[in-house]
Amino acid sequence: MSVTDLPILGMLRTRMQWHQTRQKLLAENVANADLPGFKPRDLASPDLGRSGPVLSQPQGATTSSSLAVTNVSHIAPGGGPDGPGADPRRVKDFEIRPNGNGVNLEEEMMKAGDNQADYQLAASLYQKSLDTIKIAIGKR
């Protein structure tokens, strides 16, 4: 078994990849803040048992799927009103502007700051885990 195959390192890598993907979506939301009809998107928190992040559908979008769940660890089709992977705790407390745009810049910038801090924490934990492994095997 490789050192990089340890579960804790895999979970931290998944978390960092999730934060990178979320940062791209938050930047897209901010970049399209003046685009008529644009609906902001966000990622649901990763389930560390899965392999990667799940993109939530734009708010108000409906999804129809004829897929069947063949394994209990699969995502259920439909996934609720906001699509598969949507965060059910996400509060829709912003107003849609007359042009149909639903981006609240203050909210998006707060999310981006929190996301950056969480990424730095995960990266720091990853580095400390590697340092601990090096100490354990006598390489340091």
MARBA-3410 file (N, C-alpha, C, O; in Angstrom, 1 decimal):
140
0.8,-1.2,0.0,0.0,0.0,0.0,0.9,1.2,0.0,1.8,1.4,0.8 ~ 0.6,2.1,-0.9,1.3,3.4,-1.0,1.0,4.3,0.1,-0.2,4.3,0.6 ~ 1.9,5.2,0.5,1.6,6.2,1.5,0.5,7.1,1.1,-0.3,7.5,1.9 ~ 0.4,7.4,-0.2,-0.6,8.3,-0.7,-2.0,7.7,-0.7,-3.0,8.4,-1.0 ~ -2.1,6.4,-0.5,-3.4,5.7,-0.5,-4.0,5.6,0.9,-5.1,5.0,1.0
-3.4,6.3,1.9,-4.0,6.3,3.2,-5.3,7.0,3.2,-5.4,8.1,2.5 ~ -6.3,6.5,3.9,-7.7,7.2,3.9,-7.7,8.6,4.2,-8.4,9.4,3.6 ~ -6.9,9.0,5.2,-6.9,10.4,5.7,-6.4,11.3,4.6,-6.9,12.4,4.4 ~ -5.3,10.9,3.9,-4.8,11.7,2.8,-5.8,11.8,1.6,-5.9,12.8,1.0 ~ -6.5,10.7,1.3,-7.5,10.6,0.3,-8.6,11.6,0.6,-9.1,12.3,-0.3
-9.1,11.6,1.9,-10.2,12.5,2.2,-9.7,13.9,2.1,-10.5,14.8,1.7 ~ -8.5,14.2,2.6,-8.0,15.6,2.5,-7.9,16.1,1.0,-8.2,17.2,0.7 ~ -7.4,15.1,0.1,-7.3,15.5,-1.3,-8.7,15.7,-1.9,-8.9,16.7,-2.6 ~ -9.7,14.9,-1.5,-11.1,15.1,-2.0,-11.6,16.5,-1.5,-12.2,17.2,-2.3 ~ -11.3,16.8,-0.3,-11.8,18.1,0.3,-11.1,19.2,-0.4,-11.8,20.2,-0.8
-9.8,19.1,-0.7,-9.2,20.2,-1.4,-9.7,20.4,-2.9,-9.9,21.5,-3.4 ~ -9.9,19.2,-3.5,-10.5,19.3,-4.9,-11.9,19.9,-4.9,-12.3,20.7,-5.8 ~ -12.7,19.6,-3.8,-14.0,20.2,-3.7,-13.9,21.7,-3.5,-14.7,22.4,-4.1 ~ -13.0,22.1,-2.7,-12.8,23.6,-2.5,-12.4,24.3,-3.8,-12.8,25.4,-4.1 ~ -11.5,23.6,-4.6,-11.1,24.2,-5.8,-12.3,24.4,-6.8,-12.4,25.4,-7.4
-13.1,23.3,-6.9,-14.2,23.3,-7.8,-15.2,24.4,-7.3,-15.8,25.1,-8.1 ~ -15.4,24.4,-6.0,-16.4,25.4,-5.4,-15.9,26.8,-5.7,-16.7,27.7,-6.0 ~ -14.6,27.1,-5.6,-14.1,28.4,-5.8,-14.3,28.8,-7.3,-14.6,30.0,-7.5 ~ -14.2,27.9,-8.2,-14.5,28.2,-9.6,-16.0,28.6,-9.8,-16.3,29.5,-10.5 ~ -16.9,27.9,-9.1,-18.3,28.2,-9.3,-18.6,29.5,-8.6,-19.4,30.3,-9.2
-18.0,29.8,-7.5,-18.3,31.1,-6.8,-17.7,32.3,-7.7,-18.4,33.3,-7.8 ~ -16.6,32.1,-8.3,-16.0,33.1,-9.2,-16.9,33.3,-10.4,-17.1,34.4,-10.9 ~ -17.5,32.2,-10.9,-18.4,32.3,-12.0,-19.7,33.0,-11.6,-20.2,33.8,-12.4 ~ -20.2,32.8,-10.4,-21.3,33.5,-9.9,-21.1,35.0,-9.8,-21.9,35.8,-10.3 ~ -19.9,35.4,-9.3,-19.5,36.8,-9.2,-19.3,37.4,-10.6,-19.8,38.5,-10.9
-18.7,36.7,-11.5,-18.5,37.2,-12.9,-19.8,37.4,-13.6,-19.8,38.3,-14.5 ~ -20.8,36.7,-13.3,-22.1,36.8,-14.0,-23.1,37.5,-13.2,-24.3,37.4,-13.4 ~ -22.7,38.4,-12.3,-23.6,39.1,-11.4,-24.5,40.1,-12.1,-25.6,40.4,-11.6 ~ -24.1,40.5,-13.3,-24.9,41.4,-14.1,-25.6,40.8,-15.3,-26.3,41.5,-16.1 ~ -25.4,39.5,-15.5,-26.0,38.8,-16.6,-27.5,38.5,-16.4,-27.8,37.9,-15.4
-28.4,39.0,-17.2,-29.8,38.8,-17.0,-30.1,37.3,-17.0,-29.7,36.5,-17.9 ~ -30.9,36.9,-16.0,-31.4,35.5,-15.9,-30.4,34.6,-15.3,-30.8,33.4,-15.3 ~ -29.3,35.0,-14.9,-28.3,34.1,-14.4,-28.7,33.6,-13.0,-29.1,34.5,-12.1 ~ -28.6,32.3,-12.7,-28.9,31.8,-11.4,-27.7,31.3,-10.7,-26.9,30.5,-11.4 ~ -27.3,31.7,-9.5,-26.1,31.3,-8.9,-26.1,29.8,-8.6,-27.2,29.2,-8.3
-24.9,29.2,-8.6,-24.8,27.8,-8.3,-23.8,27.6,-7.1,-23.0,28.5,-6.9 ~ -23.9,26.5,-6.4,-23.0,26.1,-5.4,-22.9,24.6,-5.3,-23.7,23.9,-5.9 ~ -21.9,24.2,-4.6,-21.7,22.7,-4.4,-22.2,22.3,-3.0,-22.0,23.0,-2.0 ~ -22.8,21.1,-3.0,-23.1,20.5,-1.7,-21.8,20.0,-1.1,-20.9,19.7,-1.8 ~ -21.7,20.0,0.2,-20.5,19.5,0.9,-20.2,18.0,0.5,-21.2,17.2,0.3
-19.0,17.7,0.3,-18.6,16.4,-0.2,-18.9,15.3,0.8,-18.7,15.5,2.0 ~ -19.4,14.2,0.3,-19.5,13.0,1.1,-18.2,12.3,0.9,-17.9,11.9,-0.2 ~ -17.4,12.2,1.9,-16.0,11.7,1.8,-15.9,10.3,1.3,-14.8,9.8,1.1 ~ -17.1,9.6,1.2,-17.1,8.2,0.7,-17.2,8.2,-0.8,-16.9,7.2,-1.4 ~ -17.5,9.3,-1.4,-17.6,9.4,-2.9,-16.3,9.9,-3.4,-15.4,10.3,-2.7
-16.2,9.9,-4.7,-14.9,10.2,-5.4,-14.7,11.7,-5.7,-13.6,12.1,-5.9 ~ -15.7,12.5,-5.7,-15.5,13.9,-6.0,-16.7,14.7,-5.8,-17.7,14.3,-5.2 ~ -16.6,16.1,-6.1,-17.7,17.0,-5.8,-18.9,16.8,-6.7,-18.8,16.2,-7.8 ~ -20.1,17.3,-6.2,-21.3,17.1,-6.9,-21.8,18.5,-7.2,-22.0,19.3,-6.2 ~ -22.1,18.9,-8.4,-22.5,20.2,-8.8,-24.0,20.3,-8.6,-24.8,19.4,-9.1
-24.5,21.3,-7.9,-25.9,21.5,-7.8,-26.4,22.2,-9.0,-25.7,23.0,-9.6 ~ -27.7,21.9,-9.4,-28.3,22.6,-10.6,-28.6,24.0,-10.2,-28.7,24.4,-9.1 ~ -28.7,24.9,-11.3,-29.2,26.2,-11.0,-30.5,26.2,-10.3,-31.4,25.4,-10.5 ~ -30.7,27.2,-9.4,-31.9,27.3,-8.6,-33.1,27.5,-9.5,-33.1,28.2,-10.5 ~ -34.1,26.7,-9.2,-35.3,26.8,-10.0,-35.3,25.8,-11.2,-36.3,25.7,-11.8
-34.2,25.1,-11.4,-34.1,24.2,-12.5,-34.8,22.9,-12.1,-34.7,22.5,-11.0 ~ -35.4,22.3,-13.1,-36.0,21.0,-12.8,-35.2,19.9,-13.5,-34.7,20.1,-14.6 ~ -35.1,18.8,-12.9,-34.3,17.7,-13.5,-35.2,16.5,-13.6,-36.0,16.1,-12.7 ~ -35.2,15.9,-14.8,-35.9,14.7,-14.9,-34.9,13.6,-15.3,-34.1,13.8,-16.2 ~ -35.1,12.4,-14.7,-34.1,11.4,-15.0,-34.8,10.1,-15.0,-35.7,9.8,-14.2
-34.4,9.2,-15.9,-35.0,7.9,-15.9,-34.0,6.8,-15.4,-34.2,5.6,-15.7 ~ -33.0,7.3,-14.7,-32.0,6.4,-14.2,-32.5,5.7,-12.9,-33.4,6.2,-12.2 ~ -32.1,4.5,-12.8,-32.4,3.7,-11.6,-31.2,3.5,-10.7,-30.1,3.5,-11.1 ~ -31.5,3.5,-9.4,-30.4,3.3,-8.4,-30.1,1.8,-8.3,-31.0,1.0,-7.9 ~ -28.9,1.4,-8.7,-28.6,0.0,-8.8,-27.7,-0.3,-7.6,-27.4,-1.5,-7.4
-27.2,0.7,-6.8,-26.4,0.5,-5.7,-26.8,1.5,-4.6,-27.1,2.6,-5.0 ~ -26.8,1.1,-3.4,-27.2,2.1,-2.3,-26.3,3.3,-2.2,-26.7,4.3,-1.7 ~ -25.0,3.2,-2.7,-24.1,4.3,-2.6,-24.3,5.3,-3.8,-23.6,6.3,-3.8 ~ -25.1,4.9,-4.7,-25.4,5.8,-5.9,-26.2,7.0,-5.5,-27.0,6.9,-4.5 ~ -26.2,8.1,-6.2,-27.0,9.2,-6.0,-28.4,8.9,-6.5,-28.6,8.4,-7.6
-29.4,9.2,-5.7,-30.8,8.9,-6.2,-31.2,9.8,-7.3,-30.9,11.0,-7.2 ~ -31.9,9.3,-8.3,-32.3,10.2,-9.4,-33.3,11.2,-8.9,-34.1,11.0,-7.9 ~ -33.3,12.4,-9.5,-34.2,13.5,-9.1,-33.6,14.3,-8.1,-33.3,15.5,-8.3 ~ -33.2,13.8,-6.9,-32.5,14.5,-5.9,-33.1,15.7,-5.3,-32.4,16.5,-4.6 ~ -34.4,16.0,-5.5,-35.0,17.1,-4.9,-35.2,18.3,-5.9,-34.8,18.1,-7.1
-35.8,19.4,-5.4,-36.1,20.5,-6.3,-34.9,21.2,-6.9,-35.0,21.8,-8.0 ~ -33.7,21.1,-6.3,-32.6,21.8,-6.8,-31.6,20.9,-7.5,-30.5,21.3,-7.9 ~ -32.0,19.7,-7.7,-31.1,18.7,-8.4,-30.3,17.9,-7.5,-30.2,18.1,-6.3 ~ -29.6,16.9,-8.1,-28.8,16.0,-7.3,-27.6,16.8,-6.7,-26.9,17.6,-7.4 ~ -27.3,16.5,-5.5,-26.2,17.1,-4.8,-26.4,18.5,-4.3,-25.5,19.1,-3.7
-27.6,19.0,-4.4,-27.9,20.4,-3.9,-27.9,20.3,-2.4,-28.3,19.4,-1.8 ~ -27.5,21.4,-1.8,-27.4,21.5,-0.4,-28.8,21.8,0.2,-29.3,22.9,-0.1 ~ -29.4,20.9,0.9,-30.8,21.2,1.4,-30.8,22.3,2.5,-31.9,22.9,2.7 ~ -29.7,22.6,3.1,-29.6,23.7,4.1,-29.5,25.1,3.5,-29.5,26.0,4.2 ~ -29.2,25.1,2.2,-29.0,26.4,1.6,-30.2,27.3,1.7,-31.3,26.9,1.2
-30.1,28.4,2.2,-31.2,29.3,2.4,-31.3,30.3,1.2,-30.3,30.9,0.9 ~ -32.4,30.3,0.6,-32.6,31.2,-0.6,-33.2,32.5,0.0,-34.3,32.9,-0.3 ~ -32.3,33.3,0.6,-32.7,34.5,1.3,-32.4,35.8,0.4,-32.6,36.9,0.9 ~ -32.0,35.6,-0.8,-31.8,36.8,-1.6,-33.0,37.0,-2.6,-33.8,36.1,-2.8 ~ -33.0,38.2,-3.1,-34.0,38.5,-4.0,-33.6,38.4,-5.5,-32.4,38.6,-5.8
-34.5,38.0,-6.3,-34.2,38.0,-7.8,-34.5,39.4,-8.3,-35.5,40.0,-8.1 ~ -33.5,39.9,-9.0,-33.7,41.2,-9.6,-34.6,41.2,-10.8,-34.9,40.1,-11.3 ~ -35.1,42.4,-11.2,-36.1,42.4,-12.3,-35.6,41.7,-13.6,-36.4,41.2,-14.4 ~ -34.2,41.7,-13.8,-33.7,41.1,-15.0,-33.5,39.6,-14.8,-33.1,38.9,-15.7 ~ -33.9,39.0,-13.7,-33.9,37.6,-13.4,-32.6,37.1,-12.8,-32.5,35.9,-12.6
-31.7,38.0,-12.5,-30.4,37.6,-11.9,-30.6,37.4,-10.4,-31.2,38.2,-9.8 ~ -30.0,36.3,-9.9,-30.2,36.0,-8.5,-28.9,36.0,-7.7,-28.9,35.5,-6.6 ~ -27.9,36.7,-8.2,-26.6,36.7,-7.5,-26.5,37.9,-6.5,-26.8,39.0,-6.9 ~ -26.2,37.5,-5.3,-26.0,38.5,-4.2,-24.5,38.6,-4.0,-23.9,37.6,-3.5 ~ -23.8,39.7,-4.5,-22.4,39.8,-4.4,-21.8,39.6,-3.0,-20.8,39.0,-2.9
-22.5,40.2,-2.0,-21.9,40.1,-0.7,-21.9,38.7,-0.2,-20.9,38.2,0.4 ~ -23.0,38.0,-0.5,-23.1,36.6,-0.1,-22.0,35.7,-0.8,-21.4,34.9,-0.2 ~ -21.8,36.0,-2.1,-20.8,35.2,-2.8,-19.4,35.5,-2.4,-18.6,34.6,-2.3 ~ -19.1,36.7,-2.1,-17.8,37.1,-1.6,-17.5,36.5,-0.2,-16.4,36.1,0.1 ~ -18.5,36.4,0.6,-18.4,35.8,2.0,-18.1,34.3,1.8,-17.3,33.7,2.5
-18.8,33.7,0.9,-18.6,32.3,0.6,-17.2,32.0,0.1,-16.5,31.0,0.5 ~ -16.7,32.9,-0.8,-15.4,32.7,-1.4,-14.3,32.9,-0.3,-13.3,32.1,-0.3 ~ -14.5,33.8,0.6,-13.5,33.9,1.7,-13.5,32.7,2.6,-12.4,32.3,3.0 ~ -14.7,32.2,3.0,-14.8,31.1,3.8,-14.2,29.8,3.1,-13.5,29.0,3.7 ~ -14.5,29.7,1.8,-14.0,28.6,1.1,-12.4,28.6,1.0,-11.8,27.6,1.1
-11.8,29.8,0.8,-10.4,29.9,0.8,-9.8,29.5,2.1,-8.8,28.8,2.2 ~ -10.4,30.0,3.2,-9.9,29.6,4.6,-10.0,28.1,4.8,-9.0,27.5,5.4 ~ -11.1,27.5,4.4,-11.2,26.1,4.5,-10.2,25.3,3.7,-9.7,24.2,4.1 ~ -10.0,25.8,2.5,-9.0,25.1,1.6,-7.6,25.2,2.3,-6.9,24.2,2.3 ~ -7.2,26.3,2.8,-5.9,26.5,3.5,-5.8,25.5,4.7,-4.7,25.0,4.9
-6.9,25.4,5.4,-6.9,24.4,6.5,-6.7,23.0,6.1,-5.9,22.3,6.6 ~ -7.4,22.6,5.0,-7.2,21.2,4.5,-5.8,21.0,3.9,-5.2,20.0,4.1 ~ -5.2,22.0,3.3,-3.9,21.9,2.8,-2.9,21.8,3.9,-1.9,21.1,3.8 ~ -3.1,22.6,5.0,-2.2,22.5,6.1,-2.3,21.1,6.8,-1.3,20.6,7.2 ~ -3.5,20.6,6.9,-3.7,19.3,7.5,-3.0,18.2,6.7,-2.4,17.3,7.2
-3.1,18.3,5.4,-2.4,17.4,4.4,-0.9,17.4,4.6,-0.3,16.4,4.7 ~ -0.4,18.6,4.7,1.1,18.8,4.9,1.5,18.2,6.2,2.5,17.5,6.3 ~ 0.8,18.5,7.3,1.1,18.0,8.6,1.0,16.5,8.7,1.8,15.8,9.3 ~ 0.0,15.9,8.0,-0.1,14.4,7.9,1.1,13.8,7.2,1.7,12.8,7.7 ~ 1.6,14.4,6.1,2.8,13.9,5.4,4.0,14.1,6.3,4.8,13.1,6.4
4.1,15.2,7.0,5.2,15.3,8.0,5.2,14.3,9.1,6.3,13.8,9.4 ~ 4.1,14.0,9.6,3.9,13.0,10.6,4.3,11.6,10.1,5.0,10.8,10.8 ~ 3.9,11.3,8.9,4.3,10.0,8.3,5.8,9.9,8.1,6.4,8.9,8.3 ~ 6.4,11.0,7.6,7.9,11.1,7.5,8.6,10.8,8.8,9.6,10.1,8.8 ~ 8.1,11.4,9.8,8.7,11.2,11.2,8.6,9.8,11.6,9.5,9.2,12.1
7.4,9.2,11.3,7.2,7.8,11.7,8.1,6.8,11.0,8.4,5.8,11.6 ~ 8.4,7.1,9.8,9.3,6.1,9.0,10.7,6.5,9.1,11.6,5.9,8.5 ~ 11.1,7.6,9.9,12.4,7.9,10.1,13.1,8.7,9.0,14.3,8.8,8.9 ~ 12.3,9.4,8.2,12.9,10.2,7.1,13.1,11.7,7.5,13.6,12.5,6.7 ~ 12.8,12.0,8.8,13.0,13.4,9.2,13.7,13.4,10.5,13.9,14.5,11.1
END
